[in-house]
Each structure stands twice: as structure tokens, then as C-alpha cells.
Amino acid sequence: MYLSTILSEKEMLHDLFISEKQLYDSYKKIIKGQKPSKLDISLSQCILNLEKNQYSLLKAMNHRGWK
């Protein structure tokens, strides 16, 4: 059976926010579980980008009255 799912804008933003949070948590676990290395620098930059994205998503959601 074929199911066609069309997400609303609210659902897409929420899904994207949850996905970003999962990435953030994964990167943090990797950094915490290893010795300092060049990978830490790259992952730290990824974490900063994720934090900026999450802030932008929350700002967009709040602007629309969603929390």
C-alpha cells in the first residue's frame, strides 16, 4: 500500500528541529568519548552551526506562534 504524506510547514520545522537536536547530541557524544584531536575542532564547528540552525528554527516557530 502506498502512503503519501504531505507535511505541514509546522510539522516540517518541528521535524527539522528534532533532526538537528539528534545530530547535536551525537556530535557531543563523539567529542566526549575520545581523546582531543583535529576531529574535535571540526565537530565543534558543526555543533556551532547546529546551534545557529536550531536558534533560527525556534525563532521561525515562535514568529508563527508555534512552540
WOPEGI-V264478 format. One record per pair of residues at least 24 apart in sequence whose C-alpha atoms are under 8 Angstrom apart, sorted by sequence separation. I is the first residue (numbers start at 0). J is the second residue. If there is no record, write none. Layout:
# WOPEGI-V264478
i,j
I,J
I,J
This chain:
# WOPEGI-V264478
i,j
23,49
22,49
23,50
20,49
19,49
19,52
20,53
19,53
16,53
16,56
16,57
12,56
12,60
9,60
9,65
